[in-house]
Amino acid sequence: MNSEILGRICFLAAVAGLLASGANAYLLPHIPLVWQISLAVTVMLFVASLVLERGKLAESFSKRTTRYGLNSIFMSVLALGIVVMVNFIASEHDIKKDVTKNKLHTLSDQSVKVVKGLKEEVTLKAFVMPNNEAGFQGVFDKYTYHSKLLKAEFVDPDKDPMAIKRYAVKSAGTLVIESATRTARVENLQGPEDPKIEEKITNALIQVAKGDKKKIYFVSGHGEHLPSGTGPESYSDLKEVLEGGRYKVEDLILYEKGEVPKDAEILVCAGPRSDFLEPELRALEQYVTSGGKFFLMLEPDSTGTIRGFLAKFGVNWQPKKAVLELNPLQQLARGNPLTPIVVSYDTTHEITRDMKQPTLFPIATVVEKAKETPKDMTVTQLLSSSARSFEVQFAGTKVNVNQKTDRPGPLAMAVAVSGKVAATHEKKDDKAKTEAKASPEATPEEKKDGEFRVVIIGDSDFATNGARKFGLNADFFENSLSWLAKEEDLISIRPRSTDVSEFEITEQRTRIIFLSSVLGAPLIMLVLGMYVWVSRKRK
């Protein structure tokens, strides 16, 4: 075997040894001397190849093709250096972009708003077993990325019994969220893969950032949808979401009480069918005009006794009228024209500003701004049907359609009203504010801010268990509550549920992926290029 062939063998062995050394150093760093010894052998083989082929190398370097080849190699190395420098700069400036279809690796809009709105330092203290820390850290990193005021700590329940006692932790999987003034907790987490982990953590952060929950009363006694019910027509799922977040929920029989309770932050009436008594209407008006927040949802067959109340707030509604949607793209999948799908929103109002996906309203009625509204009130139409819709007569489960006489769309189906408290209530409000300053236990009635707010929607079925998961139905309901509560920073679009196929990325798999994609592929291309170059040079 002559020296030229032996030199080539040594060179190929050196290339193989270099690849093996790099792989061992990256994949098996915990095994001592393996990659160091293989690298030393590689260097020896490379030097041997140079010595054995020194004559051939001297001849090659004198040729013009060699100089061109070296120039190409230099440009390739320069390009590689630029790529390395760009990656180094990117690593020093933490920029993240979630390119998954359903944004699986980023927080919802609401969570980001809550974290960025923190005014003081908050700590996420996780009482979890050590084998779960890595998974929870991945969840916490999504939060801490958006604010330096949010910190995450881990406590091993087996190693810190004093912390367990101090925070009254009953089991592993408990998170304690605390600031200097408030504390909230999340218990019985199934692990970092808990499907509601973001919702639970964000709700706890809201409680720490904003204080006690607000009280919501749902009016009953007129055939309304109630959170205490069950089945697809009830609001039980909605109640679970509200009580797991910012609110406390309770039913209210208004004609028994005679007035709205003093601790009512928001009053909800979802689809009343039977008539309101005169004392009930007076109680509603008294509550709203003194600074209350009222959320009313109507149906085509709702009681007409509420019309006079609505007129006082610049809102027009006609009973026994329904929206007939003839645009096939804005009907339910089965083509039901009485179930309009809405895609047209008022982008100037806080409630609907960020709504870019559809909402669905089963058997809706027209609710719109009156031609003449009180001067001291602001009335905004939030959403509407298409231009191909009509307002038709509704009788039981049937509609009478006459496109020649029926009013064509677009037709408004929701309005928001705000206004200042009347002068007769201002003196009471001033007195209440003075008393509130003196009393740290002031009730919501004493804390009223001199402005009332009302949201009226021409459908109540959109928020039921059977319909609330469609499109932005749930977001529209909860955003309306946030606007009524004057917590506009909580108005957001929440994450969509999705079917996810997951692949567990371990540290070892990460190294293999990096080695094969970032190093392996370029090296293969380099070797192939060198082979082609050498082959052509010999011809």
C-alpha positions in Angstrom: 0.0 0.0 0.0 1.6 3.3 -1.1 1.7 6.4 1.0 -1.0 8.2 -1.0 -3.6 5.6 -0.4 -2.6 5.3 3.3 -2.8 9.1 3.6 -6.4 9.1 2.2 -7.4 6.3 4.7 -5.9 8.4 7.6 -7.8 11.5 6.4 -11.2 9.6 6.2 -10.5 8.1 9.6 -9.7 11.5 11.0 -13.0 12.9 9.7 -14.9 9.9 11.2 -13.0 10.4 14.5 -13.9 14.1 14.5 -17.6 13.3 14.1 -17.4 10.7 16.8 -15.6 13.0 19.2 -18.2 15.7 18.7 -21.1 13.3 19.2 -19.5 11.8 22.4 -18.8 15.2 23.8 -22.4 16.4 23.2 -24.4 13.2 24.0 -22.2 11.5 26.6 -20.5 14.4 28.5 -20.9 12.5 31.8 -18.5 9.7 30.7 -14.9 10.9 31.3 -12.1 10.8 28.8 -14.1 9.2 25.9 -14.3 12.2 23.7 -10.9 13.6 24.7 -9.2 10.3 23.7 -11.1 10.0 20.5 -10.2 13.7 19.7 -6.5 13.0 20.3 -6.5 10.0 18.0 -8.3 12.2 15.4 -5.6 14.8 15.5 -2.9 12.1 15.2 -4.7 10.6 12.1 -5.0 14.1 10.5 -1.3 14.9 11.0 -0.4 11.5 9.6 -2.5 12.1 6.5 -0.8 15.5 5.9 2.7 13.9 6.2 1.9 10.9 4.0 0.4 13.2 1.3 2.7 16.2 1.6 3.9 15.9 -2.0 0.4 15.7 -3.4 -0.7 18.7 -1.2 2.2 20.8 -2.4 1.3 20.1 -6.0 -2.4 20.8 -5.4 -1.8 24.2 -3.7 0.1 25.4 -6.8 -3.0 24.9 -9.0 -5.6 27.6 -9.7 -8.5 25.2 -9.0 -7.1 24.7 -5.5 -7.0 28.4 -4.9 -10.6 28.7 -6.0 -11.6 25.9 -3.8 -9.9 27.4 -0.8 -11.7 30.7 -1.5 -15.0 28.9 -1.5 -14.2 27.2 1.8 -13.3 30.6 3.3 -16.6 32.1 2.2 -18.5 29.2 3.7 -16.6 29.6 7.0 -17.4 33.3 6.9 -21.1 32.6 6.3 -21.1 30.1 9.2 -19.5 32.7 11.4 -22.2 35.2 10.6 -24.9 32.7 11.4 -23.2 31.9 14.7 -23.0 35.6 15.6 -26.7 36.2 14.8 -27.7 33.2 17.0 -25.5 34.6 19.8 -27.1 38.0 19.6 -30.6 36.3 19.6 -29.7 34.3 22.7 -28.7 37.5 24.5 -32.0 39.1 23.6 -34.8 36.8 24.7 -37.3 36.9 21.8 -40.0 34.3 21.6 -42.5 33.5 18.9 -45.1 30.8 19.1 -45.8 29.5 15.6 -48.2 26.7 16.6 -51.7 27.0 15.1 -53.5 27.3 18.5 -50.7 29.1 20.4 -50.0 26.0 22.6 -46.8 27.4 24.1 -47.9 30.9 25.1 -50.3 32.4 27.5 -53.8 33.6 26.6 -54.4 37.3 26.1 -56.0 37.6 29.5 -53.1 36.0 31.3 -50.6 38.3 29.7 -52.7 41.3 30.6 -52.9 40.2 34.2 -49.1 39.6 34.5 -48.1 42.8 32.8 -50.6 44.7 35.0 -48.9 43.6 38.3 -48.0 46.6 40.4 -46.0 44.9 43.1 -43.8 41.8 43.4 -45.7 38.5 43.4 -44.3 35.0 44.2 -45.6 31.7 42.8 -44.7 29.3 45.6 -45.1 25.7 44.3 -45.3 22.8 46.8 -44.6 19.9 44.4 -42.4 16.8 44.4 -38.9 17.2 42.8 -39.8 15.0 39.8 -42.5 17.5 38.8 -40.5 20.7 39.2 -39.2 20.7 35.6 -42.8 20.5 34.2 -44.1 23.3 36.5 -41.0 25.4 35.7 -42.1 25.3 32.0 -45.5 26.6 33.0 -44.1 29.3 35.3 -41.6 30.5 32.6 -44.6 31.5 30.4 -45.7 33.9 33.2 -42.3 35.2 34.4 -41.3 36.0 30.8 -43.8 38.9 30.8 -42.9 40.5 34.1 -39.9 40.9 36.4 -42.3 41.4 39.3 -43.4 37.7 39.1 -41.1 35.2 40.7 -41.4 31.4 41.0 -40.1 29.2 43.9 -40.3 25.5 44.6 -40.8 23.8 48.0 -40.2 20.1 48.5 -43.1 19.0 50.8 -40.9 16.3 52.3 -37.9 18.5 53.1 -39.5 21.7 54.4 -42.2 20.8 57.0 -42.1 24.2 58.5 -43.2 25.8 55.2 -46.0 23.2 54.9 -47.3 24.2 58.3 -46.9 27.9 57.8 -48.9 27.8 54.5 -51.3 25.1 55.7 -50.6 22.9 52.7 -52.6 19.7 52.8 -51.0 17.9 49.8 -48.5 18.2 47.0 -49.7 20.0 43.9 -50.5 23.2 45.8 -49.6 26.6 44.6 -49.5 29.6 46.9 -49.6 33.0 45.1 -48.7 35.8 47.4 -47.8 39.5 47.4 -46.9 41.8 50.3 -50.7 42.4 51.0 -52.7 39.4 49.6 -52.5 35.6 49.3 -54.3 33.2 47.1 -53.9 29.5 46.5 -54.5 26.8 43.9 -55.0 23.2 45.2 -55.2 19.7 43.8 -53.4 20.4 40.6 -53.1 17.2 38.6 -49.6 18.3 37.5 -48.1 20.6 34.8 -50.4 18.9 32.3 -53.6 19.9 34.1 -55.9 21.2 31.4 -57.0 24.1 33.6 -53.7 25.0 35.1 -53.4 28.4 33.3 -57.0 29.3 34.2 -56.4 28.5 37.8 -53.1 30.3 38.1 -54.4 33.4 36.3 -57.5 33.5 38.5 -55.3 33.4 41.6 -53.1 36.2 40.2 -56.2 38.3 39.6 -57.3 37.7 43.2 -53.9 38.7 44.5 -53.7 41.8 42.2 -57.3 43.0 42.6 -58.5 41.8 46.0 -61.7 40.1 47.0 -64.2 38.6 44.6 -67.2 40.6 43.3 -70.7 39.5 44.1 -73.1 38.7 41.2 -76.8 38.1 41.7 -78.9 36.3 39.0 -82.5 37.4 39.1 -85.0 34.5 39.3 -88.7 34.1 39.4 -89.5 34.9 35.7 -88.4 31.8 33.9 -84.8 32.9 33.6 -81.7 30.7 32.9 -80.1 30.2 36.3 -76.6 29.1 37.4 -78.1 26.8 40.0 -79.8 24.7 37.2 -78.4 21.7 35.4 -78.5 20.4 31.8 -77.7 22.1 28.5 -80.1 25.0 29.1 -78.6 26.1 32.4 -75.7 28.3 33.3 -74.0 25.8 35.6 -70.8 25.7 33.6 -70.7 29.4 33.5 -71.1 29.5 37.3 -68.1 27.2 37.7 -66.0 29.5 35.6 -67.1 32.7 37.3 -66.7 31.3 40.9 -63.3 29.9 39.9 -62.3 33.4 38.9 -63.3 36.9 39.9 -66.9 36.5 41.2 -69.2 35.0 43.7 -72.6 33.9 42.3 -76.0 33.8 44.0 -79.6 33.6 42.9 -82.0 36.5 43.8 -85.8 36.4 43.9 -86.4 40.1 43.5 -90.0 40.3 44.4 -89.3 38.7 47.8 -86.4 41.0 48.6 -88.1 44.2 47.3 -84.7 45.6 46.5 -81.3 44.7 45.1 -78.9 43.6 47.9 -76.4 46.2 49.0 -73.4 43.9 48.2 -74.5 43.4 44.6 -71.6 44.4 42.3 -73.5 43.2 39.2 -77.1 42.1 38.7 -77.8 39.6 35.9 -81.2 38.7 34.4 -81.0 36.0 31.8 -84.1 35.6 29.6 -87.1 36.6 31.7 -90.4 35.2 30.3 -93.1 36.1 32.8 -94.1 39.7 33.7 -92.2 41.9 36.2 -94.2 43.4 39.0 -94.2 47.2 39.4 -92.2 47.0 42.6 -89.5 44.9 40.9 -89.2 47.4 38.0 -88.8 50.3 40.5 -86.2 48.3 42.4 -84.3 47.7 39.1 -84.4 51.3 38.1 -83.4 52.5 41.6 -80.4 50.1 41.6 -79.2 51.2 38.1 -79.7 54.9 38.5 -77.9 54.9 41.8 -74.7 53.6 40.1 -75.5 49.9 39.7 -74.3 47.5 37.0 -77.0 45.5 35.2 -76.7 42.7 32.6 -80.0 41.9 30.9 -80.5 39.2 28.3 -83.8 39.0 26.4 -85.6 36.6 24.1 -88.2 37.1 21.4 -90.8 35.8 23.9 -89.5 37.8 26.9 -92.0 39.8 28.9 -93.0 43.1 27.4 -93.2 44.7 30.8 -89.5 45.5 30.6 -89.9 47.8 27.5 -90.6 50.9 29.6 -87.5 50.3 31.7 -85.4 49.9 28.6 -86.7 53.1 27.0 -85.5 55.1 29.9 -82.0 54.1 29.0 -82.2 54.8 25.3 -82.8 51.2 24.2 -85.4 49.9 21.8 -86.8 46.4 21.9 -89.9 44.9 20.4 -91.3 41.6 21.9 -92.4 38.8 19.5 -89.7 39.8 17.0 -86.8 37.6 15.9 -83.7 37.9 13.7 -83.9 35.8 10.5 -80.4 35.3 9.0 -80.5 34.5 5.2 -76.8 34.7 4.6 -75.8 31.0 4.4 -72.3 31.8 5.7 -73.8 33.3 8.9 -76.2 30.5 9.7 -75.7 27.5 12.0 -74.0 24.5 10.2 -77.4 22.9 9.7 -78.7 26.0 8.0 -81.0 27.2 10.8 -81.8 30.9 9.8 -83.0 31.6 13.3 -79.6 31.0 14.7 -77.5 33.8 13.3 -73.7 33.7 13.5 -72.4 37.2 14.1 -69.1 38.4 12.7 -69.8 42.2 12.7 -68.7 44.0 15.9 -68.2 47.6 17.1 -64.4 47.8 17.3 -64.5 51.1 19.2 -66.1 49.6 22.4 -64.0 47.9 25.0 -66.2 44.8 25.1 -66.0 44.0 21.4 -62.8 45.7 20.4 -60.7 42.5 20.1 -63.4 40.2 18.9 -62.5 38.9 15.5 -64.1 35.4 15.6 -67.8 34.5 15.3 -70.5 34.4 18.0 -73.7 32.4 17.8 -77.1 33.5 19.1 -79.9 30.8 19.0 -83.3 32.5 18.3 -82.2 36.1 18.9 -84.2 39.3 19.0 -83.3 42.8 17.9 -81.9 45.1 20.7 -80.9 48.5 19.4 -80.2 52.1 20.2 -83.3 54.2 20.3 -83.7 57.1 17.9 -83.7 59.5 20.8 -81.5 58.8 23.8 -81.0 60.7 27.0 -78.3 63.4 26.7 -76.4 62.2 29.7 -76.1 58.6 28.5 -73.9 56.9 26.0 -75.5 54.0 24.1 -73.4 51.8 21.8 -74.6 49.0 19.5 -72.1 46.2 20.1 -72.8 43.7 17.2 -75.2 43.1 14.4 -76.5 40.5 11.9 -75.7 40.6 8.1 -77.3 42.8 5.5 -79.2 39.8 4.3 -81.1 39.3 7.6 -84.6 40.4 8.5 -86.6 41.3 11.6 -89.6 38.9 11.5 -92.7 38.2 13.6 -92.1 35.3 16.0 -94.9 33.2 17.2 -94.0 30.3 19.5 -91.6 28.1 17.4 -92.7 29.6 14.1 -91.9 32.8 12.2 -93.9 34.7 9.7 -91.8 36.0 6.9 -92.6 38.7 4.4 -89.5 40.2 2.8 -91.4 43.0 1.3 -92.6 44.4 4.7 -90.1 42.9 7.2 -87.3 45.3 8.2 -84.0 44.3 6.6 -80.6 44.1 8.3 -78.0 44.7 9.5 -79.9 44.4 12.8 -78.3 45.2 16.2 -78.6 42.5 18.8 -76.7 44.0 21.8 -76.1 47.4 23.3 -74.0 48.9 26.1 -75.2 51.9 28.1 -73.3 54.1 30.5 -74.2 57.3 32.2 -73.7 59.5 35.3 -75.8 59.0 38.4 -78.7 61.4 38.6 -78.3 64.5 40.7 -80.8 63.2 43.3 -78.3 60.4 44.0 -75.1 62.5 44.0 -75.5 63.8 47.5 -76.1 60.3 48.8 -73.0 59.1 46.9 -70.9 61.9 48.4 -72.1 60.9 51.9 -71.4 57.3 51.2 -67.9 58.0 49.9 -67.2 60.0 53.1 -68.4 57.1 55.2 -66.4 54.7 53.1 -63.2 56.5 53.8 -63.9 56.2 57.5 -64.9 52.6 57.3 -62.5 50.0 55.8 -65.4 47.6 55.6 -67.4 49.7 53.2 -69.9 47.8 51.1 -70.1 47.9 47.3 -73.1 50.2 47.6 -70.9 52.7 49.5 -68.1 52.4 47.0 -70.2 53.2 43.9 -68.3 55.6 41.6 -71.1 57.8 40.3 -71.5 55.9 37.0 -74.0 53.3 36.1 -73.5 50.7 33.3 -76.0 48.4 31.5 -75.5 45.7 28.9 -78.5 44.3 27.1 -78.3 41.4 24.6 -81.1 40.0 22.5 -80.4 36.4 23.4 -79.8 34.4 26.6 -79.2 31.0 25.1 -75.7 31.9 23.9 -74.2 31.5 27.4 -75.9 28.2 28.3 -73.9 25.0 28.8 -75.0 23.9 25.3 -73.8 27.0 23.4 -71.2 28.9 25.4 -68.2 27.0 23.9 -69.0 28.1 20.3 -66.7 30.7 19.0 -66.4 33.7 21.3 -69.7 33.2 23.1 -68.0 32.7 26.5 -65.6 35.6 25.9 -68.4 37.9 25.0 -70.3 37.1 28.2 -67.3 37.4 30.5 -66.0 40.5 28.8 -69.4 42.1 29.3 -69.1 41.4 33.0 -65.6 42.8 33.1 -66.8 46.0 31.5 -69.7 46.3 33.9 -67.3 45.8 36.8 -65.1 48.5 35.4 -62.2 46.1 35.1 -61.4 46.7 31.4 -57.9 45.3 31.9 -59.5 41.8 32.2 -61.3 42.1 28.9 -59.6 39.6 26.6 -59.9 36.6 24.3 -59.3 33.4 26.2 -57.4 30.4 24.8 -59.3 28.0 22.5 -59.6 24.3 23.5 -57.7 22.1 21.1 -56.8 18.5 20.4 -53.1 18.2 21.0 -50.7 15.5 19.9 -47.6 15.7 22.2 -44.1 14.4 21.9 -42.0 14.5 25.0 -38.7 16.3 24.4 -36.1 15.1 26.9 -32.7 16.6 27.3 -31.2 13.6 25.4 -33.6 14.0 22.5 -32.9 17.7 22.4 -29.2 17.0 22.0 -29.8 14.4 19.3 -32.1 16.8 17.4 -29.6 19.6 17.7 -26.7 17.4 16.6 -28.5 16.0 13.6 -30.1 19.2 12.3 -27.6 22.0 13.2 -24.3 20.1 12.9 -25.0 16.8 11.2 -26.7 18.1 8.0 -24.1 20.9 7.3 -21.2 18.5 7.9 -22.7 16.0 5.5 -23.1 18.7 2.9 -19.5 19.8 3.5 -18.1 16.3 3.1 -20.1 15.7 -0.1 -18.9 19.0 -1.5 -15.3 18.2 -0.7 -15.8 14.8 -2.4 -17.2 16.4 -5.5 -14.4 18.9 -5.6 -11.7 16.2 -5.2 -13.3 14.0 -7.9 -13.5 16.8 -10.4 -9.9 17.9 -9.7 -8.6 14.4 -10.5 -10.4 14.3 -13.9 
